[in-house]
Amino acid sequence: MLTKRDLLRSAALAAITASTAKSVPTYAQTSTDRPGFFKAKDIAEAGFIYGLPIVMNYGVMYEYAVDRNSGQFKAPFNQIKNEPNVFTYKDTAIPTPNSDTPYSFVWMDLRTEPVVLSVPAVEPKRYYSVMLCDGNTYNYGYIGSRATGNEAGDYMVVGPDWRGATPPGIKKVFRSSTQFSVAGYRTQLFNADDLNGVKQVQAGYKVQTLSAYLKQPATTAAGPGIDFPKIDKELVKTNFFEYLDFALQFAPPQENEKEIRAALAKIGVGPGKTFNFKDLPLEQKLEVGLGMKEGEKKVDEAVANAGTAINGWRVSGLPGDSAHYNGDWLKRAAAAKAGIYGNDPAEATYPLTRIDSDNQTLDGSKHNYTLTFPPGQQPPVNAFWSLTMYDGKSQLLIENPINRYLINSPMLPDMKKNADGSLTLYIQNKSPGADKESNWLPAPDDTIYLVMRLYWPKTESPSILPPGDGTWQPPGIKRVS
């Protein structure tokens, strides 16, 4: 008679043989000091949930700052790359890309010395923000309209172990919990004719190592060269824990990570351990493969159920700093999966949906839809709001005949309002007709994923804050019969 364990193993083997044929880590342990099958599976599952944002972040860093041939390369470490254009369907490195605010990126190597970020004075009506996000995907600080105002200033970013003095002239010091970190700049674009205005602001963003800022020779030698493991989406499925090992060596353990890291060490996962997936015994392939599968399922469920359901939208405040997650690794993984490098709710809140107001999947191949904001009830923001269309499967922007990926509040003067002052947006695959095209958001000929972005949401009523409990609620998407 088959036991539950035998059944589970057979099912797991059937499910993952295809992916593990090329794959999965070798452990240095002998079978005597390794946890039993179910315990090891549970550790792999918890490890996948804990490690997913770290590995996702590594993947973006590799494409943007390491591999010059990735097709998505931006600039080497400690050099800023301004993008004087918005993301389109051709940008595929980051799922759910924001196409509202041209980006600038700098990946910082903080191993040997801090980096100084200088920002220019920005005209008061133009929103901008610099989000500091580390290898743990913690948003550990902000510079910009909401956080520091629109005046010029110099800010210093330091690594986890840095203990030096703060030079005069530095307005604020931000500490990353990892030795590599990214600063993501968002600069508001008012309309298509405003690119020169954005370029002017971007030209004022300056990045220097501390020694260069002080006009002194570098006090420490550059960090040793690193052999960054090549990444691609297929490799992540099989070499997941190998990437996690690599990334963890640059992330000193925080107090709330000690337990999960100790558990991972029991199955041979941890900084500095190296795997050779294909040499793993079958039983251990099963443990890890099944654990990862279960972990992924839990993350997907957490994304689907994040926050509060309001008129078909999910409104949540997933991203934040280390204190915000407080060791809730599933919440952190869900935030990364829903849209890595998302803002804190106070900076931007993101209602998301895949369903209409009747709880049916949004599908541009089957239906046309409308979204109507009643008079005076558009999203309440200090900066601006937008609604962006994505392919429901890939979460990437979609190619369309009018090159329109979103509708936002700066476009309102060119849009048509209804007789009662309400605003209706037409969400469909084919044009709604010339008279309605100003309000058309082109949809894929397939499933739809929609993200609303409220930049610098108002805190006084009506407000979307706190997320899920605010006095303003996004209206539901209606299916056109």
Buried (B, 14 or more C-beta within 10 A) or exposed (E): EEEEEEEBBEEBBEBBEEBBEEBBBBBEBEEEEBBEBBBBBBBBBBBBBBBBBBBBBBBBBBBBBBBEEBEEBBBEBBEBBBBBBBBBBEBBBBBBBBBBBBBBBBBBBBBBBBBBBBBBEBEEEBBBBBBBBBBBBBBBBBBBBBBBEBEEBBBBBBBBEBEEEEEEEBBBBBBBBBBBBBBBBBBBBBEEEBBEBBBBBBEEBEBBBBBBBEEEEEEEEEBEEEEEBEBEEEBBBBBBBBBBBBBBEBBBBBEBBEEBBEBBBBBBBBBEBEBEBBEBEEBBBBBBBBBBBBBBEBBEEBBEEBBBBBBBBBBBBBBBBBEBBEBBBBBBBBBBBBBBBBBBBBBBBBBBBBBBBEEBEBBBEEBBBBBBBEEEBBBBBEBBBBBBBBBBEBBBBBEBEEEBBBBBBBBEEEBEEEEEEBBBBBBBBEBBEEEBBEBBBBBBEBBBBBBBBBBBBBEEEEBBBBBBEBEBBBBBBBBEE
